Amino acid sequence: MDSAGTAPTEVSQGPLLSQPQRIINTFFDPVKTFTDLRRGNAWWMAFLFSAIISYVFIFAVASKVGWEQVTENQMKLNPKQAERMEQMPPADRARAMEMGVKFTKYISFAFPVIALLVTAVFAALFMAIFNFGFGAQVGFGTSFAINIYVGLVGSVKALITAITLFAGMDPENFTFDNPIASNLSYFVDVNAHPALHRFAYSMDIFTIWTVVLLGIGYSCVSKVKRGTAIGVVAGLWLLWVLGATALKAF
């Protein structure tokens, strides 16, 4: 593996990696996967794998938590919304809960499609930043493929969550925002310290893993040094974190 301050290695002249090999190497040798994208940016199998895992996760949520419980748990994260619900007449509260349950269910089942659209937006954003800011000359197809393969990290989190649910996780503690204890927010009371909770929530091992992989990916398909690429992605992420934290402070 290249050091943080060096340009990417030369593209191998051997055969292209198969898509299963790329999926595996995303976790164990990401440089190999991302460098291979310079010769071919096929991504459909990685997306299919992620979609299958997402539906395993959704099945676990539906069977072990239930959509009404999920909706209630999500509302508890917003004390003002929960308070408004409590003040509603029973009929209006039941109607609002029914609408919330339907929304949660439909969004969950549509998640792979939504994720694909969000991936396209991020692919275009990073392509523009690296191309115009650093002369990287990364095509949209390659940028999209990088983001699809990096998205496999989220699939690992979803799979671990599904296993935890089947193993007996307390359904009253489950939320889509924060399904497992992979960040520091579990040590902060969301109602007492909403801004600190939001910041701690961002310090998530899977999110940090994603940030690092994105930097590695863009360095491997361009002449941007690895440390620079990771720094760019990390900087954008920190701006997002600080903005989200500031909003919770008011």
C-alpha positions as CSV (number, residue, x, y, z in Angstrom):
1,M,0.0,0.0,0.0
2,D,1.2,3.5,-0.8
3,S,2.1,5.9,1.9
4,A,-0.2,8.7,2.7
5,G,1.9,11.2,0.8
6,T,2.5,9.4,-2.5
7,A,0.6,9.2,-5.8
8,P,-1.3,6.1,-6.7
9,T,0.5,3.0,-8.0
10,E,0.5,2.2,-11.7
11,V,-2.4,0.3,-13.1
12,S,-1.8,-3.4,-13.2
13,Q,-1.7,-4.9,-16.7
14,G,-3.1,-8.2,-15.5
15,P,-6.8,-9.3,-15.9
16,L,-9.5,-7.1,-14.3
17,L,-10.7,-8.2,-10.9
18,S,-14.0,-9.9,-10.8
19,Q,-16.8,-8.0,-9.1
20,P,-16.8,-10.5,-6.1
21,Q,-13.0,-9.9,-5.8
22,R,-13.6,-6.1,-5.7
23,I,-16.3,-6.5,-3.0
24,I,-13.9,-8.6,-0.9
25,N,-10.9,-6.3,-1.5
26,T,-13.0,-3.3,-0.5
27,F,-12.6,-4.5,3.1
28,F,-9.2,-6.2,3.0
29,D,-7.2,-4.5,0.2
30,P,-9.1,-1.4,-0.9
31,V,-6.2,0.0,-2.9
32,K,-6.5,-3.0,-5.2
33,T,-10.3,-2.5,-5.7
34,F,-10.1,1.2,-6.3
35,T,-7.1,1.1,-8.6
36,D,-8.9,-1.6,-10.7
37,L,-11.7,0.9,-11.2
38,R,-9.4,2.9,-13.5
39,R,-9.7,0.1,-16.0
40,G,-13.4,-0.8,-15.5
41,N,-16.0,0.7,-13.3
42,A,-18.7,-2.1,-13.1
43,W,-20.6,-1.8,-9.8
44,W,-23.9,-3.6,-10.2
45,M,-23.0,-6.6,-8.1
46,A,-21.9,-4.5,-5.1
47,F,-25.2,-2.6,-5.3
48,L,-27.1,-5.9,-5.5
49,F,-25.2,-7.1,-2.4
50,S,-26.0,-3.9,-0.5
51,A,-29.7,-4.1,-1.6
52,I,-30.0,-7.7,-0.3
53,I,-28.4,-6.8,3.0
54,S,-30.7,-3.8,3.3
55,Y,-33.8,-6.0,2.9
56,V,-32.5,-8.5,5.4
57,F,-32.1,-5.5,7.8
58,I,-35.6,-4.3,7.0
59,F,-37.1,-7.8,7.6
60,A,-35.3,-7.9,11.0
61,V,-36.7,-4.5,11.9
62,A,-40.3,-5.4,10.8
63,S,-40.3,-8.8,12.6
64,K,-38.4,-7.9,15.8
65,V,-39.3,-4.3,16.4
66,G,-42.4,-3.5,14.4
67,W,-43.2,-0.4,12.4
68,E,-45.3,1.3,15.1
69,Q,-42.5,0.8,17.7
70,V,-39.9,2.1,15.2
71,T,-42.0,5.2,14.6
72,E,-42.5,5.8,18.3
73,N,-38.8,5.5,18.9
74,Q,-37.9,7.9,16.1
75,M,-40.4,10.5,17.5
76,K,-38.7,10.2,20.9
77,L,-35.6,11.6,19.4
78,N,-37.4,14.9,18.8
79,P,-38.9,16.0,22.2
80,K,-40.9,18.8,20.6
81,Q,-42.6,16.5,18.2
82,A,-43.3,14.0,20.9
83,E,-44.8,16.7,23.0
84,R,-47.1,17.9,20.2
85,M,-48.2,14.3,19.7
86,E,-49.1,14.0,23.4
87,Q,-51.2,17.2,23.2
88,M,-53.2,16.0,20.3
89,P,-56.7,14.6,20.7
90,P,-56.7,10.7,20.7
91,A,-58.2,10.5,17.2
92,D,-55.7,13.0,15.7
93,R,-52.8,11.3,17.5
94,A,-53.9,7.9,16.1
95,R,-54.2,9.3,12.6
96,A,-50.7,11.0,12.9
97,M,-49.2,7.8,14.1
98,E,-50.8,5.8,11.3
99,M,-49.3,8.3,8.7
100,G,-45.9,8.1,10.4
101,V,-45.9,4.3,10.3
102,K,-46.8,4.3,6.6
103,F,-44.1,6.8,5.8
104,T,-41.5,4.9,7.8
105,K,-42.5,1.6,6.1
106,Y,-42.5,2.9,2.5
107,I,-39.2,4.8,2.9
108,S,-37.6,1.7,4.3
109,F,-38.7,-0.5,1.4
110,A,-37.6,2.1,-1.1
111,F,-34.2,2.6,0.6
112,P,-32.1,0.9,-2.1
113,V,-33.5,3.2,-4.8
114,I,-33.1,6.2,-2.6
115,A,-29.6,5.2,-1.8
116,L,-28.8,4.9,-5.5
117,L,-30.0,8.5,-6.1
118,V,-28.1,9.8,-3.1
119,T,-25.0,8.0,-4.3
120,A,-25.3,9.7,-7.7
121,V,-25.5,13.1,-5.9
122,F,-22.4,12.4,-3.9
123,A,-20.6,11.0,-6.9
124,A,-21.2,14.2,-8.8
125,L,-20.1,16.3,-5.8
126,F,-16.8,14.6,-5.3
127,M,-16.1,14.4,-9.0
128,A,-16.5,18.2,-9.2
129,I,-14.4,18.9,-6.2
130,F,-11.5,16.6,-7.2
131,N,-11.7,17.5,-10.9
132,F,-12.0,21.3,-10.6
133,G,-10.1,21.6,-7.3
134,F,-7.2,19.2,-8.0
135,G,-7.3,18.4,-11.7
136,A,-8.1,14.8,-11.0
137,Q,-9.9,14.0,-14.3
138,V,-12.2,11.4,-12.7
139,G,-15.2,10.4,-14.8
140,F,-18.7,10.2,-13.3
141,G,-18.9,6.5,-13.8
142,T,-15.7,5.9,-11.9
143,S,-16.8,8.4,-9.1
144,F,-20.2,6.6,-8.9
145,A,-18.5,3.2,-8.6
146,I,-16.2,4.4,-5.8
147,N,-19.2,5.5,-3.8
148,I,-21.0,2.3,-4.5
149,Y,-18.1,0.2,-3.2
150,V,-17.6,2.5,-0.2
151,G,-21.3,2.1,0.6
152,L,-20.5,-1.6,1.4
153,V,-19.4,-0.3,4.8
154,G,-22.9,0.7,5.5
155,S,-24.0,-2.8,4.6
156,V,-21.7,-4.3,7.2
157,K,-23.4,-2.0,9.8
158,A,-26.9,-3.1,8.6
159,L,-25.9,-6.8,8.8
160,I,-24.6,-6.4,12.3
161,T,-27.7,-4.6,13.3
162,A,-29.9,-7.4,11.8
163,I,-28.0,-10.0,13.7
164,T,-28.3,-8.0,16.9
165,L,-32.0,-7.7,16.4
166,F,-32.5,-11.4,15.8
167,A,-30.3,-12.0,18.9
168,G,-32.7,-10.1,21.1
169,M,-32.0,-6.4,21.1
170,D,-34.6,-4.4,23.1
171,P,-37.0,-3.0,20.5
172,E,-37.6,0.1,22.5
173,N,-34.0,1.1,22.1
174,F,-33.9,0.7,18.3
175,T,-33.8,3.7,15.9
176,F,-32.8,3.9,12.3
177,D,-30.5,6.8,13.1
178,N,-28.5,5.0,15.6
179,P,-29.2,1.2,15.5
180,I,-26.1,-0.1,17.3
181,A,-23.5,1.2,19.7
182,S,-20.9,2.2,17.1
183,N,-20.4,5.8,18.2
184,L,-20.1,8.0,21.3
185,S,-23.7,9.2,21.5
186,Y,-24.6,6.3,23.7
187,F,-22.8,8.1,26.5
188,V,-24.8,11.4,26.0
189,D,-28.4,12.2,26.9
190,V,-30.1,13.4,23.7
191,N,-32.7,15.5,25.7
192,A,-30.2,17.1,28.1
193,H,-27.4,17.8,25.6
194,P,-28.8,17.6,22.0
195,A,-25.8,19.4,20.4
196,L,-23.2,17.3,22.1
197,H,-25.3,14.2,21.3
198,R,-25.3,15.1,17.6
199,F,-21.6,15.6,17.6
200,A,-21.0,12.3,19.5
201,Y,-23.3,10.5,17.1
202,S,-21.1,11.7,14.2
203,M,-18.0,10.1,15.8
204,D,-19.1,6.7,14.4
205,I,-16.6,4.0,13.5
206,F,-18.4,3.1,10.3
207,T,-18.6,6.8,9.3
208,I,-14.9,7.3,9.8
209,W,-14.2,4.1,7.9
210,T,-16.3,5.5,5.1
211,V,-14.5,8.8,5.0
212,V,-11.1,7.1,4.9
213,L,-12.2,4.7,2.1
214,L,-13.5,7.6,0.0
215,G,-10.2,9.4,0.2
216,I,-8.3,6.2,-0.7
217,G,-10.7,5.6,-3.6
218,Y,-10.2,9.0,-5.2
219,S,-6.5,8.9,-4.7
220,C,-6.3,5.6,-6.5
221,V,-8.1,6.8,-9.6
222,S,-6.3,10.1,-9.9
223,K,-2.9,11.7,-9.2
224,V,-4.1,13.3,-6.0
225,K,-2.0,12.2,-3.1
226,R,-3.7,9.9,-0.6
227,G,-3.2,12.1,2.4
228,T,-4.7,15.1,0.4
229,A,-7.7,13.1,-0.8
230,I,-8.5,11.8,2.7
231,G,-8.1,15.3,4.1
232,V,-10.5,16.7,1.5
233,V,-13.2,14.2,2.3
234,A,-12.6,14.5,6.1
235,G,-12.8,18.3,5.8
236,L,-16.1,18.2,4.1
237,W,-17.4,15.7,6.6
238,L,-16.3,17.8,9.5
239,L,-18.0,20.8,8.0
240,W,-21.2,18.8,7.8
241,V,-20.8,17.6,11.4
242,L,-20.2,21.1,12.8
243,G,-23.2,22.4,10.8
244,A,-25.5,19.7,12.1
245,T,-24.2,20.2,15.6
246,A,-24.8,23.9,15.5
247,L,-28.4,23.4,14.4
248,K,-29.0,21.2,17.4
249,A,-27.6,24.0,19.7
250,F,-30.6,26.3,18.9
